[in-house]
Amino acid sequence: MVLLVPGFLYILVNRMGASNEYVKLPIYGEKQLAGTVSRKMGREIKDTLYHQVPVIQFTDMDGKQISFIDNDTTVSVVHLFYTKDKSFSRTMINRLNKVATNLKRNHKVRFYSISADPASDTPEVLQAYTKGYRPDEKRWFFLTNPSVDILQFAREQLLLDAMKDPQDSSKIIIGSSYILLDSHRRIRGFYDLNLNTELERLEDEVKLQLVEEYRNTPMKVQKKD
């Protein structure tokens, strides 16, 4: 696990040089006190409730029902697209394909491309759109659900820009960012497609989040007979 992560990301030496601390990504969205207290290193710490993306049902390009996201052991990269957009959306898919290809050996990472135009993007349309990408090899899901207000879901839950183009109702304005979700469905990062360094940062921070997940997983101890 550690070998997957650049050393400068794995351990952060604080400014005073007095101690080593594991780097943690920020948690985005609204937060509030839970009203409970936990003890850590002999100190009482007030528990915090963070924004969590709710589980929602989608249909993938094979017509299968997918629960987004009900797996509490993986980290996920998510973004919006729609197939009628021949430029921006295709660029987002092509660039994410590079990241998904680089990380396909890690079975703890999932990729989700969610259609912002589910009325048009049927499973059959998604099948044709994804030819050549081999998404199954990369745990990459192309999702649609015409019964859900995806634009509202994107704005309120994924914290991504999403709206009908006021100048042309046949077009949709979507944010240029990929987001990173941890195993608790909390948003841990935004990565802007328009910045050249963001794909590398996305890969690095996926690996960094995997380290946090690994450290937070209780170790199983086998009893000897």
C-alpha positions in Angstrom: 0.0 0.0 0.0 2.7 2.5 1.0 4.6 1.9 -2.1 1.7 3.3 -4.2 2.0 6.7 -2.6 4.8 9.3 -3.1 6.8 9.8 0.0 6.1 13.5 0.2 2.4 12.7 0.5 2.6 9.9 2.9 4.2 11.7 5.9 4.1 15.4 6.6 6.6 16.9 8.9 5.1 19.8 10.7 6.6 23.3 10.5 8.4 23.0 13.8 9.9 19.7 12.9 8.9 18.3 16.2 6.6 15.5 15.0 5.5 13.4 12.0 1.9 13.5 11.0 0.0 11.7 8.4 -1.4 14.0 5.8 -5.2 14.1 5.5 -7.3 15.6 2.8 -9.9 18.2 3.8 -13.6 17.3 4.0 -15.8 19.6 1.9 -19.4 20.7 2.5 -21.5 21.7 5.4 -20.6 20.4 8.8 -22.1 20.5 12.3 -21.4 19.3 15.8 -23.0 15.9 16.5 -23.5 16.6 20.2 -21.2 13.8 21.3 -17.6 13.7 22.4 -14.8 11.2 21.7 -11.5 10.7 23.5 -8.3 10.7 21.5 -4.8 10.7 22.9 -6.3 11.5 26.3 -8.2 14.5 25.0 -11.9 15.1 24.6 -12.9 16.0 21.1 -16.3 17.1 19.9 -17.6 14.9 17.2 -18.5 16.5 13.8 -21.1 15.5 11.3 -19.9 16.1 7.7 -21.8 16.4 4.4 -22.3 12.9 2.9 -23.5 12.2 -0.6 -26.7 10.1 -0.3 -27.0 6.6 -1.9 -29.0 6.9 -5.1 -30.0 4.3 -7.7 -28.8 4.5 -11.2 -28.8 2.4 -14.3 -25.4 1.6 -16.0 -24.7 1.2 -19.7 -25.5 -2.5 -19.4 -28.9 -1.8 -18.1 -28.0 -3.0 -14.6 -29.1 -1.2 -11.4 -26.2 0.4 -9.6 -26.4 1.9 -6.0 -24.3 5.0 -6.0 -22.5 4.7 -3.7 -23.1 1.9 -1.2 -19.7 0.4 -1.0 -18.0 1.5 2.2 -14.6 0.1 1.3 -13.7 2.1 -1.8 -12.8 5.6 -2.8 -14.6 7.1 -5.8 -13.9 9.7 -8.5 -17.1 11.3 -9.9 -18.0 13.8 -12.5 -20.8 14.9 -14.8 -21.0 14.6 -18.6 -23.6 14.2 -21.4 -23.2 12.5 -24.7 -24.7 15.3 -26.9 -21.8 17.5 -25.7 -19.1 16.6 -28.3 -16.3 18.8 -26.9 -16.1 19.5 -23.2 -17.7 16.2 -22.0 -15.6 14.1 -24.3 -12.5 15.9 -23.0 -13.5 15.1 -19.4 -14.0 11.4 -20.4 -10.7 11.2 -22.3 -8.7 12.7 -19.4 -10.4 10.6 -16.8 -9.6 7.5 -18.9 -5.9 8.2 -18.4 -6.3 8.3 -14.6 -8.5 5.2 -14.6 -6.0 3.4 -16.7 -3.1 4.3 -14.4 -5.1 3.2 -11.3 -6.9 0.1 -12.7 -4.7 -2.3 -10.7 -6.1 -0.9 -7.5 -9.4 -2.6 -6.7 -10.3 0.0 -4.0 -10.9 2.7 -6.6 -14.1 3.3 -8.5 -14.9 5.8 -11.3 -18.4 7.2 -12.0 -19.4 9.3 -15.0 -23.0 10.5 -14.4 -25.1 11.7 -17.3 -26.5 15.2 -16.8 -29.0 14.4 -19.6 -30.5 11.1 -18.6 -33.6 11.5 -20.8 -31.3 11.2 -23.8 -28.5 9.1 -22.4 -30.1 5.7 -22.3 -28.0 2.6 -21.6 -27.9 1.9 -25.3 -26.5 5.4 -26.0 -24.0 5.0 -23.2 -22.9 1.7 -24.7 -22.1 3.3 -28.0 -20.4 6.3 -26.4 -18.0 4.2 -24.3 -16.7 2.0 -27.1 -12.9 1.9 -27.0 -12.6 2.8 -23.3 -13.0 -0.7 -21.8 -14.6 0.7 -18.6 -15.2 -2.8 -17.1 -11.4 -3.3 -16.8 -11.1 -0.1 -14.8 -14.2 -0.4 -12.5 -15.6 2.6 -14.3 -19.4 3.1 -14.4 -21.4 5.3 -16.8 -24.7 6.0 -15.1 -28.1 7.4 -16.0 -31.5 7.8 -14.3 -34.2 9.9 -15.9 -36.4 9.7 -12.8 -33.9 11.8 -10.8 -33.3 15.5 -11.1 -29.6 15.1 -11.7 -28.9 18.8 -12.0 -30.3 19.4 -8.5 -28.5 16.3 -7.2 -25.2 17.6 -8.6 -25.6 21.0 -7.1 -26.9 20.1 -3.7 -25.1 16.8 -3.0 -22.0 16.6 -5.3 -21.4 20.4 -4.9 -20.9 20.7 -8.7 -22.2 23.4 -11.0 -25.0 22.1 -13.1 -27.8 24.0 -14.9 -29.7 24.4 -18.1 -28.0 26.9 -20.5 -30.2 30.0 -20.2 -29.3 30.9 -23.8 -30.1 27.5 -25.2 -32.3 25.0 -23.3 -31.0 22.1 -25.3 -27.6 22.5 -23.7 -26.5 21.9 -20.2 -23.8 23.8 -18.3 -21.8 21.4 -16.1 -18.8 22.0 -13.8 -15.3 21.3 -15.0 -14.3 19.4 -11.9 -13.9 15.8 -10.9 -14.6 15.1 -7.2 -13.0 12.5 -4.9 -15.3 10.7 -2.4 -14.0 8.7 0.5 -15.5 5.4 1.8 -18.0 7.4 3.9 -19.3 9.3 0.8 -17.6 12.5 2.0 -16.1 14.9 -0.6 -12.4 15.1 -0.2 -11.2 17.0 -3.2 -12.1 18.9 -6.4 -9.9 18.8 -9.5 -10.4 21.3 -12.3 -10.1 19.8 -15.8 -8.8 23.2 -17.1 -5.6 23.1 -15.0 -2.8 21.0 -16.4 -1.5 19.8 -13.0 -4.9 18.6 -11.7 -4.9 15.1 -13.2 -1.6 14.4 -11.5 -2.9 15.8 -8.2 -6.0 13.7 -8.5 -4.0 10.5 -8.9 -1.7 11.5 -6.0 -4.7 12.3 -3.7 -6.5 9.1 -4.6 -3.5 7.3 -3.4 -3.2 9.5 -0.3 -6.9 8.8 0.5 -6.3 5.1 0.2 -3.6 5.4 2.9 -6.1 7.1 5.2 -8.6 4.3 4.5 -6.0 1.7 5.1 -5.0 3.3 8.4 -8.6 3.5 9.6 -9.4 -0.1 8.8 -9.2 -2.3 12.0 -6.7 -5.0 11.7 -7.9 -8.6 11.9 -5.8 -10.7 14.4 -5.9 -14.4 13.9 -5.9 -16.4 17.0 -3.4 -19.3 17.1 -4.6 -22.6 18.3 
